[in-house]
Amino acid sequence: MTPDDQDLIRRRQASRARVMALLLGALVLLIFAISIAKIQLGMHG
């Protein structure tokens, strides 16, 4: 495996890791927003 191949693999892995981090962050924000909405509905209901 040449250094160019290793560099390409590392770039793909880094790109995949960034996408996974963004998806995980979005999931956390979604759960947080749903929780806040449920708490607000519970207080006013």
C-alpha positions in Angstrom: 0.0 0.0 0.0 1.5 3.3 -1.0 1.5 6.5 1.1 -1.1 8.0 -1.3 -3.4 5.0 -0.7 -3.0 5.4 3.1 -3.7 9.2 2.8 -6.9 8.5 0.8 -8.1 5.9 3.3 -7.4 8.3 6.2 -9.3 11.1 4.5 -12.3 8.8 3.9 -12.2 7.7 7.5 -12.0 11.3 8.7 -14.9 12.3 6.5 -17.0 9.4 7.7 -16.2 10.3 11.3 -17.3 13.9 10.7 -20.6 12.8 9.2 -21.2 10.4 12.2 -20.4 13.2 14.6 -22.9 15.5 12.9 -25.6 12.9 12.9 -25.0 12.1 16.6 -25.1 15.8 17.4 -28.4 16.2 15.5 -29.9 13.3 17.3 -28.9 14.7 20.7 -30.4 18.1 19.7 -33.6 16.4 18.5 -34.0 14.5 21.8 -33.3 17.7 23.7 -35.9 19.6 21.8 -38.5 16.9 22.2 -37.8 16.8 26.0 -38.2 20.6 26.3 -41.4 20.5 24.3 -42.8 17.7 26.5 -41.9 19.5 29.7 -43.5 22.7 28.5 -46.7 20.9 27.5 -46.8 19.2 30.9 -46.5 22.5 32.8 -49.3 24.2 30.9 -51.6 21.2 30.7 
